[in-house]
């Protein structure tokens, strides 16, 4: 795939599908329960699976090893901290699925994850 628009759209579709799988299909109760405890292996595992799951979309662009590794590390760090912060805010405030603030927090969490994908695609598209 060499057309830049097709590559961007293909990368976006791959990242969106990966996100659906790792946030909604494959996420275990262990991961979900422990994302709010800083440094817990459950949260690390969740963010790590997300970062590694982005590899097919990243490789679509034929990046340098340094760029690919940098994007994986950056996605891991952002995903981990966004999830941790969202969990801390939700738990500290005692929000449940019955509270609109809970859904606002979930929506903002998802929004930031998708902005991360836009930034990753931007970096890949602008590589020299």
C-alpha positions in Angstrom: 0.0 0.0 0.0 1.8 3.1 -1.1 -1.0 5.7 -1.5 -0.6 8.0 1.6 -4.3 8.4 2.2 -4.9 4.7 1.9 -2.1 4.1 4.4 -3.5 6.6 6.9 -7.0 5.1 6.6 -5.7 1.6 6.8 -3.6 2.5 9.9 -6.6 4.2 11.5 -8.8 1.2 10.9 -6.2 -1.2 12.3 -5.7 1.0 15.4 -9.4 1.3 16.0 -10.0 -2.4 15.7 -7.0 -3.1 18.0 -8.5 -0.7 20.5 -11.9 -2.4 20.4 -10.2 -5.8 20.9 -7.9 -4.9 23.8 -10.3 -2.5 25.7 -13.5 -4.4 25.3 -13.0 -8.0 24.1 -9.7 -9.2 25.6 -9.5 -7.1 28.7 -9.8 -9.3 31.7 -11.3 -8.6 35.1 -7.7 -8.7 36.5 -6.6 -5.9 34.3 -9.7 -3.9 34.8 -9.6 -4.2 38.6 -6.0 -3.3 38.9 -5.5 -0.4 36.4 -6.1 2.1 39.2 -3.2 0.8 41.3 0.0 2.5 40.1 2.6 -0.1 39.0 0.3 -3.1 39.3 1.0 -5.8 36.8 -2.6 -5.8 35.6 -2.4 -2.2 34.4 1.0 -2.8 32.9 -0.2 -5.9 31.1 -3.2 -4.0 29.7 -1.2 -1.1 28.4 1.6 -3.4 27.1 -0.9 -5.4 25.1 -2.3 -2.2 23.6 1.2 -1.0 22.6 2.2 -4.4 21.1 -1.2 -4.6 19.4 -0.4 -1.4 17.5 2.6 -3.0 15.8 0.7 -4.1 12.6 -0.6 -0.5 12.0 2.9 0.9 12.7 4.6 -1.6 10.4 2.2 -0.7 7.6 4.3 2.5 7.2 7.7 0.8 7.1 9.2 3.0 9.9 12.7 2.9 11.2 13.3 0.6 14.1 13.8 3.7 16.3 10.5 5.3 15.3 8.6 2.0 15.7 10.1 1.4 19.2 9.5 5.0 20.2 5.8 4.8 19.2 5.3 1.6 21.1 7.0 3.0 24.2 5.0 6.3 23.9 1.7 4.5 23.4 2.4 2.3 26.4 3.2 5.3 28.6 0.3 7.3 27.5 -2.2 4.5 27.6 -1.0 3.3 31.1 -1.2 6.8 32.6 -4.5 7.8 31.0 -6.2 4.6 32.3 -4.6 4.9 35.7 -5.7 8.5 36.1 -9.2 7.8 34.9 -9.5 4.9 37.4 -8.2 7.1 40.3 -10.6 9.9 39.5 -13.6 7.5 39.2 -12.7 5.6 42.4 -11.9 8.7 44.4 -15.2 10.2 43.6 -17.1 6.9 44.0 -18.7 7.2 40.6 -20.5 4.2 39.3 -22.2 3.3 36.0 -25.3 5.1 37.4 -23.5 8.5 37.4 -23.1 10.6 34.4 -19.7 11.7 35.6 -18.6 8.0 35.3 -19.5 8.0 31.6 -17.9 11.4 31.0 -14.7 10.0 32.5 -14.9 6.9 30.3 -15.6 9.0 27.2 -12.7 11.3 27.9 -10.4 8.3 28.5 -11.4 6.9 25.1 -11.0 10.3 23.4 -7.4 10.7 24.7 -6.6 7.1 23.5 -7.8 8.0 20.0 -5.9 11.3 20.0 -2.8 9.2 20.7 -3.5 7.2 17.6 -3.9 10.4 15.6 -0.5 11.5 16.9 1.1 8.2 16.1 -0.3 8.3 12.5 1.0 11.8 12.2 4.5 10.8 13.2 4.4 7.8 10.8 3.0 9.9 7.9 5.7 12.6 8.4 8.7 10.3 8.6 11.4 11.3 6.2 
